[in-house]
Amino acid sequence: MKRIIEGSPLIPKIERGKKIQVIVDDKRIEAFEGETVAAALLTAGITTFRHSQKNKEPRGLYCGMGICYECLVTINGVHAQRACITTIKDGMRIETCKELKL
């Protein structure tokens, strides 16, 4: 589904970075250089990044600027990384829904 209306004078053309590949929960997805991990996950249809410790409720992108810590994921084996402020890189291994010990 396209979410951007192409050719509209009201919406500027979005220039995306080079296409790259990352691994999310053992599945390969495409992303674009310069975007955040959160943007790549959302574009791939992944909205649950982790579950809350107490009630195991789904958590994902909330503030989008690194303040709330709701978007924590594991990146290249490093736990509790904020997806909303981490720039995606080719070949990254991202794990969602891991139990995080904060």
Secondary structure, DSSP 4 states (H G I P E B T S, - for coil): ---S-TT-TTSPPPPP--EEEEEETTEEEEEETTSBHHHHHHHTT----EE-TTT--EE--SSSSSSS-TTEEEETTEEEEETTTPBP-TT-EEE-SPPP--
